[in-house]
Amino acid sequence: MNAKAGRRLAGVVFLVAMGLLVWLSVAIYEKRFVPVAMVTLETDSVGNAMRPGADVKVRGVVVGTVRTIISKGDGARLQLAIDPEHLPYLPSNVTAQLLPTTLFGERYVALIPPASPSPVALADRDVITQDRSANAIELERVLADLLPMLQTVQPEKLSVTLTAMSQSLESRGDQLGQLLRDLNSYLAELNPSVPRMIEDIQRLAAVADSYADAAPDLVDALHQFTVTSRTLVDEQEKLRQMFTALTTTAEDLNSFVSVNRDVLISLAGVGRPTLEVFAKYAPAYPCLLRQLADFVPNMDKALGKGSSEPGLHVSVKVVSAPTPYRPGVDTPRYDLTGEPQCYPTPYQGTLSFASVANAPQESAFINEVLSPALGVDHSALPPWSSLLVGPLLRGNEVSLTS
């Protein structure tokens, strides 16, 4: 072997020795020469912050490291190198959570002993699963939602914000404590009213629903009001004239009432009996008016409407009153008796006067007509009075024969 070949062999040996030293350093750092128990952790996902060499902890105590991370499509499989001396203290049904060391730090594996630990201890080549309890899932969701926000927020700006908050709260502990005490007292006084507030809010919701149901009608009413207001604006001159006229009329009415108030009061007092009689017999008025309307054709015929000699042909003889008017004796009296009723009339429809001559209805009608002139009640007249006066009222001639 010549010198050149010897130098080459020495170089190769040197490089191999250097590589062995580097590998030995890494192996020592990874504790490959330390006896460990390999435990497999199957999890749904590990995230981007999980790296080989991450710590495995139990209640904050490091008990091993993560050797390898293998993706299996629907999750991941982590090989955990656990210190054998800690295995007797870990039950076989232990679960794991993947937690960050800090807000911005890498994740580590936290072994969570269950509430009911198994009597069998964790052993080499065992398989454990990720903690899927409600609290663990909620914590994982919070961390997953917090990570994008923390990646968006610039750390230096967050640090400035936290520093400003720290400085603002510095030396203000007493004031902050007093504020919390005052807030507690306010809440203590407010708590008894919370049920009423809840009831009011529920009623407010019902009222809001009612307003929501009535909203179309309210909108329509507002639309109609806009039309009315527009009309008032267009007719404002006429409204002004009307108000002016009403003002003048009110002033005239006020003057009239002021001058004649005593007369109006006396008239109201004097007219009360008459109005009471009218009110009592008011139910008979429609019948009376209807009978008068039905009597119009007969009256037109009696007055000769449509004939060559229209008009009423009568002979009127004026005679002096037997006695003069005597106050207190001849004063009108409001002592009418009986209830309002509708008296039948024989002069309705197509009936002729001759067809009801001397009928009971005609006799009652004639007695009603004659009683005021004779000054007696109609019931005092005999039923045969229509035999004497009836023909005259019917327009016939009456002759007396012996």
C-alpha angles and dihedrals in degrees: 000000000000126000094260093056090045091055091051092049090049090051092051091048089049093051092047090049091049091050091048090051092050092047090047091051092050092045091050089048090050090046092236090154092051114092110247138170114238113223123181120223117198114199139166094238139344102202129223095286097064114098135174109267093039116145125261110212139184114201089338096312117118109235101164148333140256109258104181139001117209122186116219101183100253094045143333139274119218123197108216120199104209123191104247093223090066096049096086089060095051118079119223092243093059115137132205138227127197106225132172119243091221135352090275098024134103123272128256134193114257114196110215117203110217125242089248105037120202117248088229113087124227112269140191115289092017119145121226130183137222118272106261099179120133093255093049093049091048092048091049091050091050092050091046091052092043096053097067090048092050090048090052095047112078109235094223092054091046089051091051091050094049091046091052091050090049092051092047091053095042114114090003099097094115092050092046090049091050089049091053091048091050091047090050091052091049091050091047090056092043097050096076089056095050095092090051090047090051090049091049091050090050090050089046088055090052091049090048089052090051091050090048090053091047094044095097091052091046091050090048091049091051089049091051090047090055088056091049093047091048089052091050090052092049092047098039093117091055090046090052090051091048092051090048091051091047090051091052091046091049091051091049091047090049091051091047093049091046092054097039102032093112091050092048091049091049091046091052091050095045094043094050096088091049092048090049090055090047090049092050094052096037093110089064095055097083089052092048093049091046091051091048089052090050090048092058096086091049091047091050089052092048090051091050098248109183093014130109092254108043119179140062113295108202138144112230120198117187115211129179119258114262091231132014122249111285117203113230091017103057093032112127113262127209098210099117111151132202134059126278112272141160112249115209116242124211092213101076131114117350097330115128126220091248093055093064100033113147091001117148090249091055091047092052091046094050092048089053089052096046100042097077092050093048093044094233135108115269091237090062093062117093119248091239093063088095089065089068103035101026096076091050092053089047090055097250128133119251120209129181118218129185 
